[in-house]
Amino acid sequence: MTGAVILGRLGDISRFSSLAAVRGSSGLVPSLDASGVSGRHGGPTKRGDALLREALFMAASQARRRDPTLAAKYYRLMAQAGKHHNSALCHIATTLLTRIASCWKNHTPYQLRDVDGTLVTPVQARDIIAERYTVPEDIRRSRKTTGAGTGQRNKKSPSAPSTGPSNTHAKPHRAA
């Protein structure tokens, strides 16, 4: 079902001039805040098809459990780069989209491979992932959002002034 959504939302693959154009249309590419002397990459641009992004995110969640190369990348992002699960999945979704588009454009099947390029069966792939690329529970727990300090509700200053009139310096109204 998810594959049909991805292919349907992409439409005619020949309309894209490159794989970078396919990634750009998804909105999963990082934004760039740049001036003449500095530049910084931010979160995903979120331009493009929201349904495509959602389908890719869900597909990436499953693909990292079945494809050793994607599992290795997810493991590196979580265990070594310190990324949150959702951030790591966005990276995996972008990689997966590139592979899907490349296979579709070249009329080749998606193949499971080990990180050295060796073709593997689905059973071998699961064994490789279980043996080498399972993120330890302590790392997974440390990357979970605790709720404190996140979201708009917690970004408001506790001592911010109210929007109403100040009563502490109010002068009494004198009748004329």
C-alpha positions as CSV (number, residue, x, y, z in Angstrom):
1,M,0.0,0.0,0.0
2,T,2.8,2.4,0.9
3,G,4.7,1.6,-2.3
4,A,1.6,2.5,-4.3
5,V,1.3,5.8,-2.5
6,I,4.9,6.7,-3.1
7,L,4.8,5.8,-6.8
8,G,1.4,7.5,-7.3
9,R,2.5,10.7,-5.6
10,L,5.8,10.9,-7.6
11,G,3.9,10.5,-10.9
12,D,5.9,10.2,-14.1
13,I,9.5,9.7,-13.0
14,S,10.8,11.0,-16.3
15,R,9.6,14.5,-15.3
16,F,12.5,14.8,-12.9
17,S,15.8,15.9,-14.4
18,S,17.9,14.2,-11.7
19,L,17.7,12.2,-8.4
20,A,18.3,15.5,-6.6
21,A,15.2,16.9,-8.2
22,V,13.2,13.9,-6.9
23,R,14.5,14.4,-3.4
24,G,13.8,18.1,-3.6
25,S,10.2,17.5,-4.6
26,S,9.7,15.4,-1.4
27,G,10.6,18.2,1.0
28,L,12.9,15.9,2.9
29,V,16.1,17.8,1.9
30,P,17.6,20.1,4.5
31,S,16.9,23.8,4.4
32,L,19.9,26.2,3.9
33,D,20.2,29.5,5.7
34,A,23.1,31.2,4.0
35,S,24.6,34.7,3.7
36,G,27.8,35.9,2.0
37,V,30.1,34.6,4.7
38,S,28.2,31.9,6.5
39,G,25.8,29.0,6.0
40,R,23.9,26.6,8.1
41,H,21.8,23.6,7.3
42,G,18.4,23.3,9.1
43,G,15.6,20.9,9.2
44,P,13.7,19.6,6.2
45,T,12.2,22.2,3.9
46,K,8.8,20.5,4.0
47,R,8.1,21.8,0.5
48,G,6.3,19.4,-1.7
49,D,3.9,16.6,-1.1
50,A,3.1,16.0,2.6
51,L,1.5,12.6,1.8
52,L,4.6,11.5,0.0
53,R,6.8,12.5,3.0
54,E,4.5,10.6,5.3
55,A,4.6,7.5,3.2
56,L,8.4,7.7,2.9
57,F,8.7,8.1,6.6
58,M,6.6,5.0,7.2
59,A,8.5,3.0,4.5
60,A,11.8,4.1,6.0
61,S,10.7,2.8,9.4
62,Q,10.2,-0.7,7.9
63,A,13.1,-0.6,5.4
64,R,15.7,0.0,8.2
65,R,14.6,-3.3,9.7
66,R,15.0,-5.2,6.4
67,D,17.8,-3.6,4.4
68,P,21.3,-4.0,6.0
69,T,22.7,-0.8,4.3
70,L,19.8,1.3,5.6
71,A,20.1,-0.4,9.0
72,A,23.8,0.5,9.1
73,K,23.1,4.1,8.3
74,Y,20.3,4.3,10.9
75,Y,22.7,2.7,13.5
76,R,25.4,5.2,12.7
77,L,23.0,8.2,12.9
78,M,21.6,7.0,16.2
79,A,24.6,5.5,18.0
80,Q,27.5,7.6,16.6
81,A,26.0,10.9,15.4
82,G,23.5,11.2,18.3
83,K,20.4,11.8,16.2
84,H,16.9,11.4,17.4
85,H,14.9,8.4,16.0
86,N,12.7,10.8,13.9
87,S,15.7,12.6,12.5
88,A,17.5,9.4,11.6
89,L,14.3,8.1,9.9
90,C,14.2,11.3,7.8
91,H,17.7,10.6,6.6
92,I,16.7,7.0,5.8
93,A,13.6,8.2,4.0
94,T,15.6,10.4,1.7
95,T,18.0,7.6,0.9
96,L,15.1,5.2,0.3
97,L,13.5,7.7,-2.0
98,T,16.7,8.1,-4.0
99,R,16.9,4.3,-4.4
100,I,13.2,3.9,-5.4
101,A,13.6,6.6,-8.0
102,S,16.8,5.2,-9.3
103,C,15.3,1.7,-9.6
104,W,12.2,3.0,-11.3
105,K,14.1,5.2,-13.7
106,N,16.5,2.4,-14.7
107,H,13.9,-0.4,-14.7
108,T,15.8,-2.5,-12.2
109,P,14.6,-4.3,-9.1
110,Y,15.4,-3.1,-5.6
111,Q,18.0,-5.5,-4.2
112,L,19.0,-6.2,-0.6
113,R,22.8,-5.9,-0.2
114,D,25.2,-6.1,2.7
115,V,27.3,-3.0,3.3
116,D,30.2,-4.5,1.3
117,G,27.8,-4.8,-1.8
118,T,27.1,-8.5,-1.5
119,L,23.6,-9.6,-2.5
120,V,21.7,-11.1,0.5
121,T,18.4,-12.9,1.0
122,P,15.7,-11.4,3.2
123,V,16.6,-14.0,6.0
124,Q,20.3,-13.1,5.7
125,A,19.5,-9.4,5.8
126,R,17.5,-9.8,9.1
127,D,20.4,-11.8,10.6
128,I,23.0,-9.2,9.6
129,I,20.8,-6.4,11.1
130,A,20.2,-8.3,14.3
131,E,23.9,-9.1,14.7
132,R,25.5,-5.8,13.8
133,Y,23.0,-2.9,13.6
134,T,20.6,-3.2,16.5
135,V,20.6,0.1,18.4
136,P,21.2,-0.6,22.1
137,E,18.2,0.2,24.4
138,D,20.2,2.7,26.5
139,I,21.0,4.8,23.4
140,R,17.4,4.5,22.2
141,R,16.1,5.6,25.7
142,S,18.5,8.6,25.8
143,R,17.2,9.8,22.4
144,K,13.5,9.8,23.4
145,T,11.7,13.1,23.9
146,T,11.0,13.6,27.5
147,G,8.4,16.3,27.0
148,A,10.3,18.9,29.1
149,G,11.6,21.7,27.1
150,T,10.0,20.7,23.8
151,G,7.0,22.1,21.9
152,Q,5.6,25.6,21.8
153,R,3.9,25.3,25.2
154,N,7.3,25.0,27.0
155,K,9.0,27.7,24.9
156,K,7.0,30.5,26.6
157,S,8.8,32.4,29.3
158,P,7.3,31.8,32.7
159,S,7.9,35.5,33.6
160,A,6.7,36.9,30.3
161,P,4.4,39.9,30.7
162,S,0.7,39.4,30.2
163,T,-1.1,40.7,27.2
164,G,-3.5,42.7,29.4
165,P,-3.0,46.1,31.0
166,S,-0.7,46.3,34.0
167,N,-2.4,46.8,37.3
168,T,0.8,47.3,39.4
169,H,1.3,50.9,38.3
170,A,-2.3,51.9,37.5
171,K,-3.3,55.3,38.6
172,P,-6.7,55.8,40.0
173,H,-9.2,57.4,37.6
174,R,-10.2,60.9,38.8
175,A,-13.7,62.1,38.1
176,A,-13.8,65.6,36.5
